[in-house]
Amino acid sequence: MADITVLRADITTLDVEAIVNAANRQLAGGGGVDGAIHHAAGPELSAACQRLRETTLPDGLPTGQSVATTAGRMPAKWVIHTVGPVWAKTIDKSDQLASCYRTSLQVADDIGARTIAFPTISAGVYGYPIDEATRIAVKTCQQTTTKVETIYLVAFNAEAEAGYRAALKEK
């Protein structure tokens, strides 16, 4: 099982093999962590995403799925893009959110990454409650068989950090 570490950091500056991007379906960059990653990576990332849209992903990346590109100018070697679900009070989308973590770890295995950093997927503009988003992240990472040795769960604020730490203490 991979070692799971909680960090408060700028994910774009981490010296890991892969960072996960909470992307939109079109891999076009946007707000939050997605915009920060596209900005830090530079034009190489936008070009790689454009190539995916023109070839294998003409309809965009489905929610819960993941794909890798170059990390451009960031210290990481890879960016693994995943599209999280938009939270809805009346519809349980926890399986889609868990799939983001599972498929990202599968892609990490496919590209040979042994270290990976995740943002808190869907907890920003997509509105997923922090406590639920962090619990799903921790449990899915704990339960997914992977060759990844170290998983960093990167908290963007104190609430996310507390959520991760509480979820790690659960049995």
Buried (B, 14 or more C-beta within 10 A) or exposed (E): EBEBBBBEEEBBEBEBBBBBBBBBBBBBBBEBBBEBBBEBBBEBBBEBBBEBBEEEBEEBBEBBBBBBBBBBEBEBBBBBBBBBBBBEEEEEBBEBBBBBBBBBBBBBBEEEBBBBBBBBBBBBEBEBBBBBBBBBBBBBBBEBEBEBEBBBBBBBEEBBBBBBBEBBEEE
